[in-house]
């Protein structure tokens, strides 16, 4: 690994992180308790290593193969799987994933319970079905939380990715997640990405998934 390039990238991440934390504070959040997951999707090994060197040990991946490729050389990282996950990928991912953020159906819960017993999970809700995106409706989310407990898993919160739209519509989607998390007494609210994290914090997010705004533009794949 090119140590000079790693040092340069780490400094860039640290500068962006300082700005993000100021924006979190301005939005009414506590920068010391709002957790940040550095989304390394579409980025190289150096980007992930720079995030870890900057103190961001929670890393998020959308694709199984990318996570597996990076995890082998970053033992300090705590990996979150945040993408639309095929159940048949769980077995290979289980040794590396700390938090499964995108649980949205029974079969996926079953595979996680089988290969990662006692794991922490988030149930992903979606305002509406969109091809290529995961998530379930509110009634299904309530059922999955109960099912997760019944299978010995630890459902600790909810996750969502707001559909693009006017700020008021994005805010409504975040409020929907917070209301359900409060109803179910789940502490973790994973909502907010590079384009909307300040609104998410205003609406109660305490886990942010940040790619582009934190690690820079990876080129072909947005963060």
N, C-alpha and C positions, 0 to 999 in steps of 0.2 A: 504494500500500500504506500502510495506517495505521501510521505509525512508532511512535506511542505504544502501540498495541495490540501491535505486534511486540515492543517492549521489554518489555512486561508478560509476554507469553507466553514470551519468551526466558528471563526470570528464573525463571519457573515450571519450564521444562524444565531449567535449570541446577540448581535445587534438587532435582528428582527424580533427575537424573543423578548428583548427589553421593551420594544415598541408595542408588541402584542400585550404584554402584561400591563402596560400603561393604559391601553385601550380597554382591557378587561376591568381595570379599576374605574375608569371613566364611565363604564356601563353599569357600575354598581356591584361588580363581582370582587371577590377577594383573590388577588393574584397568587396568594399562598395556598389556597384551597381549590381553585378551579384548575383541574388537571388538564394537561395538554398532551394529546397523542400526535406524534409527528408521523404524518402519512407519507410513506416512502414509495408508494405506488409509482411505477414508471421511472424510478430514480436508481442511480447506480449504488454500489456498495459504499462508496465514499460519502454519499449524501446521508446514508443511514449511520455511518460511523461518525460523521460530523454532528449529527443530532445527539448521539450518545455522548460524544465528547463535550457538547454544550450542556449536558445535564439532563437531556430528555431521554430517559431510558424506556419510556413507553412508546413503542412504534406500532404503526398500523399498516396492514396490507390488505388489498382487495383480491389478490390472486394467489392461489396456493403455491404455484411454482415460484413466484417471486419471493414469497415468505421463506420457503424452504431454501432457496438459494442464498438468502442473506443471513438466515438464522445461524448457520453453521459457523460463521466467523465473528458473530457478535453475541458472545455469551452473556454480556451484561444486560442485553435488551430484554424487555418484557413485551411479548408480541400480542397484539390485538388483531383478531380477524374481523374486518369491518365490511367485507363485500358480500355479494350474493353467493352463498356457499352451497356447493353440491354435497349431498350427504356422503357420497363415496370418497370425498377428499378428507374426511374427518380423521380417519385412522392415521394418515401420514402427518397430518398437522398436529395431532394431539400432544406429542412430546414437546412442542414448541409454544403453543398458544396458551397465554395466561387468561385472556378474557375473550369469549366468543360474543361479539357485539351484534350479530345479524341473525339471531334465531327467529324464525317466522313460521315454523311448521313442526308437526309432531315427529316426522321421520328424522329431522335434523336433531331434535332433542334426544331421540332414542340413540342415535349414533354417538353423540357427544357423551351421553351417560355411559355408553358401552366402552368407549375408548379413553375417556377422560373423566372418570367417576369423581363426583364432588366438585366439578368445575364451576366457576362463576360464569354466568351468562347474562346477556341483556336480550330482551325481546324487542325486535324491531317492528315498529308500527309504520304504516304508510297511509297518507291521506286518501290516496287512490291508487289503484293498480297501474303500474307503468312497466312496459316490457323491459327486461334487463335489470330492473331494480327489485330488491326484496321488500319485505314488510307485509304486515297483516293488519286487518281491521281491529278495532278496539275490543270487540267481543272475543275474537280469537286470541288477542293478546292476554286478556284476563284468563282464558282457559289455559294458555301455554304457561303462564306463571304458575298456576296450580299444578300442571303436569310436570313442570321442571322440579318443583319441590317433591312431588311424588316419586320422581326418578332419582332422587338423591342429589340433584344439582342445586346450585345456589343462584336463583334469579335475583340479582341485586339492583336491577334498574331497567330502563327502557332506552331505546335508541331510535332516532329517525333522521332522515335526510329530507329537508323541506324541498318541495317542488318549487322551481323558479317562479317568481311572480312579484307583484307589488309588495312593498314592505309590510303593509297591513295583512296581506294574505300569508306571508311567511311567518309573521308574528302569530297569527291565529293557529298555524300548525304547531308552533312551539308551545303555545299555551295549552293546546290539546294534549301534548305529551306530558307537560307538567301536571295537568289536572289528573290524568290517569295515574301517573307515578305517585301523586299524593294519595289518591284513592286506594291504591294498592300498597301504600307505605313502603315504596321502593326508593332508596336514597340516591341512586345514580341516574343522572339525566344526560345522556350523550346526544347532544344536538349542537349544531353550529360547525360550519366549515369555513374555508377562506373567505367566501363571499358574504357570509351572514353571521359570523360568530359574535359580533357585538350585540345584535338583536337577540341572539340565543342567550347570551349572558343576562341581558335585561329581563328575559323571560324565565330565568332560573337554571340555565345550563351549568353543570359543574364538571363536564367532561367534553372537551373540544377536540375535533379531529381536523388538524390543520396540515395542509400540504404546501400549496403554492406560496401563501403568505409567509410561511415559515422557512421553507427550503428552497424557494425560488421556482421558476418555471422549468419543468423537466423537458419541455419541448412538445412532443406529440401528445403526451397524456396529461390532462389537467389534474391538479391536486385537489 
